[in-house]
Amino acid sequence: VLHRRQGDNQTAETIYKKALELENKNLSLLNNYIVLLEEESRKYEAAKMKNIMSKVEDPNPYSWLEQAYIYGKNNQHELAIKLYKKVIK
């Protein structure tokens, strides 16, 4: 996140990809990588990562709630609603 915020997207992406090789079910990691992809207007790749994120089986509803809140705050209401429904389920 620090590299991305400093504008070093290349290093940030390298770190995200390596981390995802080790821990591909981390919602926060997936979301941060999606943010980078969206900032770079890489919509296809961002959509692919969102699809992967939606299939993660995290039994902790608070993880999903946090992600739903973030997407709602960023006016991505369709995905936020999908995640809120996952929290309820």
C-alpha positions as CSV (number, residue, x, y, z in Angstrom):
1,V,0.0,0.0,0.0
2,L,2.8,2.4,0.9
3,H,4.5,1.9,-2.5
4,R,1.1,2.5,-4.3
5,R,0.4,5.6,-2.3
6,Q,3.9,7.0,-3.2
7,G,3.2,6.3,-6.9
8,D,5.5,3.3,-7.2
9,N,2.9,1.1,-8.7
10,Q,5.4,-1.2,-10.4
11,T,6.9,-2.3,-7.0
12,A,3.4,-2.4,-5.4
13,E,2.2,-4.7,-8.1
14,T,5.2,-7.0,-7.7
15,I,4.6,-7.2,-4.0
16,Y,0.9,-7.8,-4.4
17,K,1.5,-10.6,-6.9
18,K,4.1,-12.3,-4.7
19,A,1.9,-12.0,-1.6
20,L,-1.0,-13.5,-3.6
21,E,1.1,-16.5,-4.5
22,L,1.6,-17.1,-0.8
23,E,-1.9,-16.1,0.5
24,N,-4.5,-15.9,-2.2
25,K,-7.5,-15.8,0.2
26,N,-6.6,-12.5,2.0
27,L,-9.5,-10.1,1.4
28,S,-7.5,-7.0,2.3
29,L,-4.6,-8.0,0.0
30,L,-7.0,-8.7,-2.9
31,N,-8.8,-5.5,-2.4
32,N,-5.6,-3.4,-2.3
33,Y,-4.5,-5.0,-5.6
34,I,-7.9,-4.3,-7.1
35,V,-7.5,-0.6,-6.1
36,L,-4.2,-0.4,-7.9
37,L,-5.6,-2.0,-11.0
38,E,-8.6,0.4,-11.0
39,E,-6.3,3.4,-10.5
40,E,-4.5,2.3,-13.6
41,S,-7.8,1.8,-15.5
42,R,-7.1,-1.9,-15.9
43,K,-10.7,-2.8,-15.7
44,Y,-10.5,-6.3,-17.1
45,E,-7.9,-7.3,-14.6
46,A,-9.7,-5.6,-11.8
47,A,-12.9,-7.4,-12.7
48,K,-11.0,-10.7,-12.7
49,M,-9.6,-10.1,-9.3
50,K,-13.1,-9.1,-8.0
51,N,-14.4,-12.4,-9.2
52,I,-11.6,-14.2,-7.4
53,M,-12.4,-12.2,-4.3
54,S,-16.1,-13.0,-4.4
55,K,-15.3,-16.7,-4.4
56,V,-13.0,-16.7,-1.3
57,E,-14.5,-18.7,1.5
58,D,-13.8,-16.5,4.6
59,P,-16.0,-17.6,7.5
60,N,-15.4,-14.3,9.3
61,P,-18.4,-12.0,8.4
62,Y,-16.4,-8.9,9.6
63,S,-13.9,-9.3,6.8
64,W,-16.7,-9.2,4.2
65,L,-18.5,-6.4,6.1
66,E,-15.3,-4.3,5.9
67,Q,-15.0,-4.9,2.1
68,A,-18.7,-4.1,1.6
69,Y,-18.3,-0.9,3.4
70,I,-15.3,0.1,1.3
71,Y,-17.1,-0.6,-2.0
72,G,-20.2,1.2,-0.8
73,K,-18.1,4.2,0.1
74,N,-16.5,4.2,-3.3
75,N,-19.9,4.1,-5.1
76,Q,-19.5,0.5,-6.2
77,H,-22.9,-0.3,-4.9
78,E,-23.6,-3.4,-6.9
79,L,-20.5,-5.2,-5.4
80,A,-21.2,-3.7,-2.0
81,I,-24.7,-5.2,-2.0
82,K,-23.3,-8.6,-3.1
83,L,-20.9,-8.5,-0.2
84,Y,-23.5,-7.4,2.3
85,K,-25.6,-10.4,1.2
86,K,-22.6,-12.6,1.8
87,V,-22.3,-11.2,5.3
88,I,-25.9,-12.0,6.0
89,K,-25.6,-15.5,4.7
